[in-house]
Amino acid sequence: MSNDDDRDAWIDRCSIELRAFRPSLSPDEAEQLAADIWCDSSHMVPEDAAEREVASWRSLGIRD
């Protein structure tokens, strides 16, 4: 598997997790957000990175 394949798989998994937490995100929005998160948190597993992002939303009062 190439680095691009690894990155794409990570983004796919993260975007699925983000949509599970926040169903109002469109698939495109979730994918873009996951790509942004990957830039900062690629060292984490996608599920943990998504959970951390959702926790930050909740701390800001953002709910779905």
Buried (B, 14 or more C-beta within 10 A) or exposed (E): EEEEEEBBEBBBBBBBBBBEBBEEBEEEBBBBBBBEBBEEBBEBEBEEBBBEBBEEBEEEEEEE
